Amino acid sequence: MSTGAIIAIVIGVLIVLAVLWFIARASRSRRLESRRVEAREIRREAEVGSAQADRSRAEADAQAAEARRQDALARERAATADEQHREARERHIEAAEKDPDADPDEAAAEFDQRHAETAGATGATGTTGTTGTTGTTGSSPRFMANGSHTTAAR
């Protein structure tokens, strides 16, 4: 073989190697770009998921705050109802003390019994429907020994 042929073969091999190297490099570049695109898509999906989680957390926090507000309001209403009940009971006892035919202890016991029946019938936990209308008709309640009461005009 001549020197020129060997040089031509070596140059041919080098050219083939260079072409293969460029093809491999282009293929690797395409694979890397494909992986970059896939990674961007995964990051975008993660950001969407994170935003949804943040929104869900904010909604849960808002619901918890509303529940705390409702609980505080319910406690306040229960305390108000208890205070109204106590005042109504005191008014019944006061009326019984002023009425010569009524016994304040019986009046208190009857009021407590009626309240217990009302609370048991409604399933209430300390709240009543008492509105405090005692004495608005111009008559005085009369408490009987059998637990009933009548309203007698003064």
Buried (B, 14 or more C-beta within 10 A) or exposed (E): EEEEEEEEEEEEEEEEEEEEEEEEEEEEEEEEEEEEEEEEEEEEEEEEEEEEEEEEEEEEEEEEEEEEEEEEEEEEEBEEBEEBBEEBBEBBBBBBEEBEEBBBEBBBEBBEEBBEEBBEEEEBEEBBEBEEEBEEEEEBBBBEEEEEBEEEEE
